[in-house]
C-alpha cells in the first residue's frame, strides 16, 4: 500500500482502528480480537483490496496456533478482474508422482510474474487423476493472482495440503467463532 493511501486512511480512521490494526499486525492472531473487531477487520481488509465482503472472499484457519485469514476462490476471481490480471502462458509436466503446472501472467500495469502449482498423482486414475490435474492448474493460477495483487496469503487450494491446519467457522455478521 502506498504511503499516500495510508496517510489518507489515517486521516479518516478512528482511534480504535489503530488499536485494532496494532493487535492484528503485532500479534498476528485474529482470535485475540473481539467478535466486533474481527468483523471490522474483515471489512477493512475487503475494502482495502476492493473486494465485496458479502461474497465472503476470505475464510479462517488456525495455522501454527493462530487464527488467520486465507484467500478463497472468490478473492482470487475478484482480484483478477479488479487488477486486470491475465494468464499469458501455461506449462504442464509430470515429474515422477507430481503433476506440475507453471503459469505466467501480467497485470494491467504490465507487471509480470510466474507461479507454480503441484499435486501428487501417485496411484491416481480416471476422475481422481483428472481432478488432481485441474487442482494443480487452479493452485498455480490462484498463486499467480495473489502474487500479482501483492498478497502473500495462502489460497484455499493450498490450505488442505498443510498438516495440522484447522478450518474455523466465523460468523460473518457477528464475528463469533463457532
Buried (B, 14 or more C-beta within 10 A) or exposed (E): EEEEEEEEBEEEBEEEBEEBBEBBEEEEBBBBBEBEBBBBBBEBBBEEBEBEBEBBBBBBBBBEEEBBBBBBBBBBBBBBEBBEBEBEEEEEEEEEEBBBBBBBBBBEEEEEBBBBBBBEBEEBEEEEEEEBBEBBBBBBBBBBBBBBBEBEBBBBBBBEEEEEBEEBEBEBEEBBBE
